[in-house]
Amino acid sequence: MLNIKKISEVIGKRVYTDGGDFFGEVEEVNLVNNKVESWRIRVGGGVRNLFNGAKGVIIPHNYVKSVGDVFIISQVAVPAQHEFLGLAEPLVG
């Protein structure tokens, strides 16, 4: 459960995966019937490549694990590079 006083306190927070990787920053919240349905995250760094250069993605609220000083999302919300490319196995160098 989200224990904050205002949604506006979350806007701009840095977003990390539960694996510790930087993902981006919270840009806005999508509400349905006064409940948080999803979050728009402005992706940053190398993560943008996984989304074909998109500046932002929508993450369903059920993938949010924690909100505090930072915003933590489940790694499952982020496609692995081999899944994004449509490959069955990860790329091995």
BELJOHU-V748130 format. One record per helix or strand of 3 or more residues. SS is the DSSP state (~ for helix, > for strand). FROM is the first residue (numbers start at 1). TO is the last residue. If there is no record, write none. Layout:
ss:from:to
SS:FROM:TO
SS:FROM:TO
This chain:
ss:from:to
~:7:9
>:14:17
>:22:32
>:35:43
~:47:50
>:56:60
~:61:63
>:64:67
>:71:73
~:75:77
~:81:84
